[in-house]
Amino acid sequence: MHKTGILTILTAVLLAGCSMAPKHVRPATPAPSVYAAEIASDSSTGVYAPKLGWRDFIQDERLEALIATSLEKNRDLRIAVAQIEEARGVYRVQRADRLPSVAVTGEGTRSQVDGDGSVEVDRAVVGVAVPAFELDLWGRVRSLSEAARSQYLATVAAQRAVQLSLIREVASTYLGSVEAAERIRLAEATVQSRREGLRIAQVRLEAGITSALDYRQAESLLTQAEAQLASLRLTRARLDNALAVLVGGPVDSAMPEPLPLEQQASTIALAPGLTSDLLTARPDIIAAEERLRAARANIGAARAAFFPRISLTGLFGYASSELEDLFSGSTETWSFGPTITMPLFNYGKNRANLSVARAREDIAVASYERIIQNAFREVSDGLAGRQYLAEQVAAQERATEAQRAIAELARERYNEGVVGYLEVLDAERNLFAAEQALLQLRRAQAENLISLYVTLGGGLIE
């Protein structure tokens, strides 16, 4: 009967516990509800990024293989996974504090009193005990448990944010390497052409057809191309080294060949939707909101610290001075007792803890709003880039063709003796710059589309 009564009281008090944490209300979105019309005229046209897996969006098989390897071996991602396990463990510890723990206890003592009559006392006790268990009347333990749960969910969302960020970083580094490789091939062809031009200039100089100025100009044109080639090779080496770090080791040489830059831009149209869609699609926003929930739960725990803390201890078992009689019915024993701790004077510690909790809530709110604003900016930048980079690429393609025609015409006019070699020099230099700029724009266009996919919430992570 005593045992039943104790359990009934514990259950009733446990269920009656209240929470003093402020109610969670999602702050107002500090961003416009729609994107600018000139970059997103129809926000519902296309595929929503959260419903599109990254393997379906990436079109280059080599890039797909690199991303898959990075998601498996990247060290930053391993850290994020370990942090999830850490947060899960903390949450389980806090959740366990909401229920009474039960322990098996055993004790044996022997005492002796010296004096006129020596007395020896033997005592053995064994039983089931409930160590000090806090009755969560004010929701302190519950608030701590909810805070730990929100922190755990925040780390889960943060892991997905790391995954999406890793996809973007691998793609950006890879596209930079592809761009460098194509620019190297262009520079190598240019160097070869200019070496031939320098040879012809030398022959013409020795024959007295041209002056030494034309020869030196041709030599200058060659050295410029050679310097550019060396710089591009350095850039590619650094990008390949960075890619090896991102994927967690050396890049497998058996991977498929990369697509050319002009085929890297994804042809899948992404629907931006409304800005409010980002609240549930972006893992960094989800993580920020969970951290805000945790901050508010900690306010509840800080408020509960102002009230009495009641703890219960209990024991049921057997006690006897003779070990062989320990489990007989006459040796049954039990104990039950509450402990009440009332804060009286602690030099303002509880008030300071509450001030800290409230300040952290303010920080969490500001952080949440800042992350939303940053997400809106990233998506707006991606949408603008989708439109205007496509226009830039088309214009640069026309400009490159025009510059190629100018260079051919300048070469013909020089061979006919109509113009000096300086005009050929300028035309060749401008053509080389136009071709390099076109490759840069194609890389920027492909990179922007992948970045837009990530900023819209990405897709399914395998």
C-alpha positions, 0 to 999 in steps of 0.5 A: 500500500505504501509503495502504491501510494508513493508511486501514485503521488510521484505520477500525479506530481510529475504530470502536474508540472507546468512550464514557465518558458515563454510561448514560442512564436515565430518572429515576423519575416524581415524580408519581402513576401515576393522576389523582385518581378524583373528577376522572378516574374512567375515564382511558381514556374519550374521545379521546387528545389526541395523536391529535386534531388541533387543527383537529378540537378547535376548534369556532369557525371564527374561532378556527381561522383565527386560530390558523392565522395565528399558527402561520404569522406569530407572531414567537416561533414564528419564533425557535423555528424559527430555533433549530432550524436553529441547533442542527441546524448545530451538530450537523452540525459536531460530527458532521463532527469524528468523520470525517477531513477531506480537503483538497487542498494546494499549495505552492511555495517558493524559497530562496537561501543567500548565501555563497561559493557562492550556492544557489537552491532551488525546490520545488513540492508538491501533494497530498491531505492529512488535517489533524490528525484526533483518534483518538476512543479515549475517545469525547470527540468522540463524546460532543460529537456526541451532546450536540449531537444531543440539544440539536438534538432538544430544540429540535425538541421545544421548537418544538412546545411553543411551537406548543401554547403559542401555540394556548392563548394565542391561544385564551385571548386570543380567548375573553377578547375574545369574553367582553368583547364579550358583556359590552359588549352586556349593559352597553349594554342595561343602560345603555339600560334604566337611562337609561329608568329614570332618565327615569321617576324624574325624571317621578315626582319632578316629579309629586311621586309619589316623593322625590329619594332614588329619583331619585338612586338611579336615577342612581347605578345608571346611572353604575355601569353606564356605568363598567362599560361603559367598563371593558369597552371598555378590556379588549376593546381591550387584548385585541384588541391582544394578539391582533394581536401573537399572530397576527403582524398585524391581524386580518382583518375578513373572518374568520367571525363568532365563536360565542357563549360558550355554544357555545365549550366543546368537546363532545369528551371527552378521555381523560387516560390515565395520567401516564406517557403525558405522558412521550411526549406533552408536548413540554416533557418530551421536550425536558427529557429530551433536555437531560438526555441532552446533559448526560450526554454532556458528562460523557463528554467531560469524562471523556475529557479526562483521557486522552491525545489522539492526532491524525493528519496525513497527506499523499500527493502529488508534490514536485519542484524542477521544475514540469514534472516535478511529476507524474512517478512519481519525484516521489511523496511521502507523510508520516504522523505522529501527535501525542500530547497528554497532560494533565500539569498544568493547575491542575485545569482538567479536574477543574473541567470534570468538576465543571461537567458533573456539576452540569449533569446534576444541574440537568437531572435536577431540571429534568426532574422539575420539568417532569413535576410541573408537567405533572401539576399542569396536567392535574389542574387541567384535569380538575378544571376540566372537572368543576367549571366545568361544575357552576358554569356550570349553577348560575350559569344557575339563579341568573341566572334566579332573579335575573331573576325577582327583579328583575321582581318588585321592579319590579312591587312598586315600581310598585304602591307596595309597596316602595321604590326601594332594593329595585329598585336592589339587584335590578337590581344583583344581576341585572347582576352575575349575568349578568356572572358567567355570561359569565365562567364560560362563558369560563373553561369554554371556556378550561379545555377548550382548556388541558386539550387542550394540557396533555395533549400537544395534537395534530397541528400543521399 
